[in-house]
Amino acid sequence: MKKSYVLMLTLLFITGITGCAGKQGGTTASSAPGNQSTEQSTEPVTEPAASTLKEITYAQDIAITALNVHGMQPLLYPCGTEAAVAIHNGLVRFSEDLEIEPDLAESWTTSADGREWIFKLRQGVKFHDGTDFNADAVTTFFNSMLDPEVNLGSYSLWKPIEKVETVDSYTVKITTAKPYSSFLNVMCHHSALIPSPTAMAADTENYGLNPVGTGPYTVESFEPGIQLVLVRNGDYYGDAPRYDRITYRNIADASARIAALQSGQVNVINKIPAEFAAQLETDPNLDLIVKPGLQTFGLSLNFNNPALQDKAVRQALNYAIDKEAIAAALYMGYVTPLESPLARYTSGSFPVGSYKVDVAKAESMLEEAGYTKNADGVRTRDGVALDFVLLTPEGSYDKDVILCETLQNQLQAIGVRITINKVESAVFWDQLKVPADATNYDMVLFGFNPSHGSGQIHLEALYKSNPSRSENPVTWNFNWYENPEVDALIAQAAEEVDPDRFAEIMKKAQTLIWEDCPYLWLHSNNIISAKHKDVEGVAVLPVVFTLPHR
Amino acid sequence: MANYVLRRMIYLIFQVFLVLSLMFIIFRLLPGDPARLVLGPLASEAEYARYRMQMGLNDPISVQYLRYLQELMTGNLGSSTSYSQSVAAVILPRIWPTVRLMLCSLGLAVFIGVPAGVFTGIYPDSKVAKGIMGLWVALLAVPNFWLGLLLVQLFAVRLNLLPSIFAGTLLSMVLPTLAIASRLIALIARMTRSAVMEVANEDYVHFAQAKGLYQWAVVVRHILRPALPPIITMIGMQAGYLLGGSVVIENLFSYPGMGQLLLAAVSARDYALMQGITLFFVMTFLLINLLVDLLYSQVDPRIRLE
């Protein structure tokens, strides 16, 4: 009797499974979109997919823990910011091509000396709590952002701004100490999103839990780190919000995120690694969205190493690397080899050249510079060997360690020996922010993402020379590159508000830097997100934003 | 017994205090600057320095430790840097989900493991028993993260029977519970089997059968009872696994419990939050062991609590 009992159970179990599978009528992931809020049933059902979804779920890789636009906003980037942008508006905003578009400001003008910016604000707009939007709302908030105690983490972007004044109820004047070419980028930044002054004054500390803006969506419920639910704001002044409800969840593991999309439980996901992207492209129910990103990758070459002080050596290293092959093999074609120190869409970026792989040329350049191969196959000259320590984080960048090993191989072919030193992501930056003589690396794999889209700030952060060798690098010039001409151009570009002249100066600066090769130029990343085919229009911006609400 | 419980609770407080102190020092010895991680790469050196000063990270460890103890005495667990809320506020809503997941996994493991163990213990030579025992070895060998991924691929993506991430419904609890419980099922079943085999041939069992008692009554009343203590011990020993397994599985299924919180807190070097979570884990572990000991004494009258 016991035996048959077990057999019966097993049979029941098997019939149950096959029976349910049979009802689905298929094995592909052709499930209906998971219209959901958490309290409803989430059974992936068999109804045919609705052609217009009213409620969508967006699964991000990092949890949204707060939605404050003041204080420590970098905590939010990019996932919290994606939601904050649906709730708030700024004076201006980025289009999908990173052009500056009017948002709460209808138009703006610059004074002749480039120091004053006058914004004419949209009228008749109200915050979600009924407060009127006007110049005072802007001025109050912006002035608080000029305070370094309040503006933690984005203060360096706001520092050049001197004061913000109300001209009349719908006109704001912002004055910068000197002409500031990245000013509009700062106005598009998430630290310039405008909160309701009433809400902010009522409870500044907890504003991040109850944000109130002017945006197309308002917060219905927020469980920090778990889930955020936004509902449409019927009174939004811009394009009518497409959805009734957007739910933001987080799934840290990429394969779990993709499984959730394939099973229909979520409708949009972000941060898809390249190896999964290829497989998702062939899925008929999903749309892959690939956009060029702003993050540039390269091997930073330490100018404290005598061999690397020779420009011929640095250029030879660039010629030795087959960037196209790396893009195809490691990243399935989802990265773009660099043609400038800046990625496309960064302001001022201009393609200035390419070090197309030419191993023969690399070798002959090194020979001419006097570096000949010794018994071990490593090139040396007067006792100085092309033997370098390459520092790389492990887990910070997509395939960081494998990329380094590939580069190690390619460089070995021309007689350059690389020893790889891996460090954990969390300590990586600490290794770089040391005085010139304390550097323990010859090369560093580094990726820099200008989240504000400004090429001038990007160049200044990485290529402006540091004032003192005995102190830490000011920003990210940890390879101690110095070129006074470049410094002058960068300083000029910082203060050039005329777009054409700005472009010219930036082009010159990029050309010089490209030729100087302070980096072994590699590639810029792509931003890969995916959505169910029934989700209309998800905007993906090069500043790593996936915005389902646009 | 009340005395015993009181004494154990006092020990518990000491143990928690000890572990917390140890963790405090270890976390701060971990390399990685919270300032850089919180403020991001665009901030300047001055901003990092200011942040470090605000958070009291420049003080020597002993000073930070004393400050922490002082706050702990008043029930203040500190404030989380990655959440801009107090640690207590962040942790509180996550306690019940994790406990619930642990209880469900335990329940499932006992519900499947004990009957399976009893069956294979009473009929150790049957083919079915041998098959089941092979299954247990497989369940023990498979890492629960991988099992979780497999379950999601099979049941959520391919067959579309169950949700792939937690969504507040009972159905969405199934896969996470299964992923954690699988190893426990195997362990409990094996333990039950050996306990049952030991007892099944005792004289008093034969006597009960000779008396004419129904088979199942024999099992429950005379065989299961002596088999319980080892099972309960096993559960106590697996408390650590349950808590650890929750970390991995919660992340896989986006389950809003303490495990998911812990990984995020460590990546962000959010010291206060990490301490708070450690406090929870340590207390839970010790409480489970206390409960197991108490249960033990109830189940087996031969055991006296000292």
Interface residues (C-beta under 8 A of the other chain):
Chain A: M1 K2 K3 V6 L7 I17 C20 A21 Q24 T27 A29 S31 G34 Q36 T38 E39 S41 T42 E43 P44 A59 I62 A63 T65 A66 N68 G71 M72 P74 L75 Y77 P148 L152 G153 S154 Y155 S156 L157 E205 N206 G208 L209 E223 P224 G225 I226 Q227 R249 N250 I251 A252 D253 S255 A256 A259 A260 Q262 S263 G264 Q265 V266 E424 A426 V427 W429 D430 K433 F448 N449 S451 H452 N472 V474 T475 W476
Chain B: L30 P31 G32 D33 R36 L37 V38 L39 G40 P41 L42 A43 S44 E45 E47 R50 Y51 T81 S82 Y83 S84 Q85 V90 P93 F119 I122 Y123 S126 V128 L149 V152 Q153 A156 V157 R158 L159 N160 L161 P163 S164 I165 A167 G168 T169 L171 S172 Q215 N251 L252 F253 S254 P256 Q260 L261 L263 A264 S267 R269
